[in-house]
Amino acid sequence: MNMKKEREQTLLDKYLEDPEFARLMAQGDLIMEVTETLCELLEKEKISRKELAERLGKSKGFVSQLLNGGRNLTLRTVADILHVLGYKVSIMPFKEGQEEQCDIHESRLWHTRPGHKWKMGEILFPDTYFLGDAAISG
């Protein structure tokens, strides 16, 4: 008999079948990626949490809560942190399970930089910092 062996489903696979659980996992993944990126930028720039807090006009405790996951990281807060570090962010979404980026980013870049076609892996600004699927530019 030639029976194909089906891959055993893991507990995580079973949980991911639940749309609510899958949604929460997607949120957690993005929060973790953004937080890790910010921490790596602080390390790269040799800036302490205390110094970041001073630049933001916030307490060191506030910054620690943000970077430890104890506080909600809003887009405004992420933009504020990147701004005081001298960075900008460019988001490149992709379809789950696919390596290629979608063309949303390309069309937006084309409008902001007429005549320029963005290519995969191209450096968008001097000293661009790529982490995962986001390009942090400074």
Steps between C-alpha positions, in 0.01 A plus 500: 500500500621849413347719766618855538590585852325819602689739719381484856331818606674675788313661787588842353357396161176402673482831688572697180186352345309723743472841326504691831817324617665555159413871519651533847814317385536741206472795741760350731738431212485862380538643850802277561661592166455874560624479859805294403577743215485798737726325753751412226500861377571624854789256522629594154489871587641435850206680661380393845136478599567791734630714214207397279262601780669841524475552123130408512429710809375187679610302803745210478223281646268595213764402242578176683130410506476569126802289411413219743145464366327641807354796311321526168734618224290730284606603151545854633734378773700290252525803269613720793771250599625463143496878455715571808741228382515657152326216317197456276317176433378346178257211531499224240208261553505152351251218462548226758696212355643710216851637477423784257382836624172642372513795263325750732835639609628529144206712386530728804872548438438570136269786598745643752802456273374550144675298234652262754396134511572331831679164479499225763783552746582849376623744759233765529699766683863524606579268791176300477465238770306190391344276762248238397256661263541862608770737384605750764674794337724755660 
